[in-house]
Amino acid sequence: MSLGADKTVCLNELKTALRVVAGDAVDNPPAEANLEALAQAIYAILATDAAVSIGPTTNATFWAWLQTVGTFCSAGPPPTALTGKLT
């Protein structure tokens, strides 16, 4: 699942998780306003503050696959690590 371009994905996930305990109340205006504010805060943290960094020690299977693919590509060897923002 992608984070998306705005808080929509976060809001939908919050509502889905809370619907189990709060039912349809999550769609009522007072609750929805609070959930929208929380979703915006979560989105901002993930989109602007969080950085992702993976390397061979964090996901050996992926890096083994990447090395294998890299041997068959003309683009050259794969990177030794990936770092970036969530999108």
C-alpha positions in Angstrom: 0.0 0.0 0.0 1.2 3.4 -0.9 1.1 6.3 1.6 -0.6 8.5 -1.0 -0.5 12.2 -1.8 -2.4 13.3 1.3 -3.9 12.0 4.6 -6.6 9.9 2.8 -4.9 6.6 3.3 -4.1 7.3 6.9 -7.7 8.4 7.6 -9.1 5.3 6.0 -6.8 3.0 8.0 -7.7 4.8 11.2 -11.4 4.5 10.6 -11.1 0.8 9.7 -9.2 0.1 12.8 -11.5 2.1 15.1 -14.7 0.8 13.5 -14.2 -2.5 15.3 -14.6 -0.8 18.7 -16.6 2.4 17.8 -18.8 1.2 15.0 -20.3 3.7 12.6 -19.5 6.5 15.2 -16.2 7.0 13.3 -18.3 8.6 10.5 -20.0 11.1 12.8 -18.9 14.7 12.3 -17.2 15.2 15.8 -15.3 11.9 15.6 -14.5 12.4 11.9 -13.0 15.8 12.6 -10.7 14.4 15.3 -9.7 11.4 13.1 -8.9 13.7 10.2 -6.6 15.7 12.5 -4.9 12.5 13.7 -4.6 11.3 10.1 -3.0 14.6 9.0 -0.5 14.4 11.9 0.4 10.8 11.0 0.7 11.6 7.4 3.0 14.6 8.1 5.2 12.5 10.3 5.5 9.7 7.7 5.9 12.0 4.7 8.2 14.7 6.1 10.0 13.2 9.1 10.4 9.5 8.5 13.3 8.2 6.5 13.7 4.6 5.4 17.0 3.0 5.2 17.5 -0.7 4.2 20.6 -2.7 3.6 21.8 -6.3 3.5 21.6 -6.7 7.2 17.9 -5.6 7.4 16.6 -7.7 4.6 19.0 -10.3 3.3 16.5 -12.0 1.0 15.8 -8.7 -0.9 19.5 -7.9 -1.2 20.3 -11.4 -2.5 17.6 -11.0 -5.1 18.8 -7.5 -6.0 22.4 -8.9 -6.5 21.1 -11.7 -8.7 19.1 -9.3 -10.8 22.0 -6.9 -11.0 24.2 -9.6 -12.6 21.8 -9.8 -15.5 21.3 -6.0 -16.0 23.3 -3.7 -18.2 22.8 -0.9 -15.7 25.7 -2.0 -13.5 25.9 -3.3 -10.0 23.0 -2.5 -7.6 23.5 -0.1 -4.7 24.8 -1.3 -1.4 22.0 0.4 0.5 18.8 2.4 -0.1 17.7 5.5 1.9 14.8 7.8 1.2 11.4 9.1 2.2 8.2 7.2 2.3 5.9 7.8 -0.6 
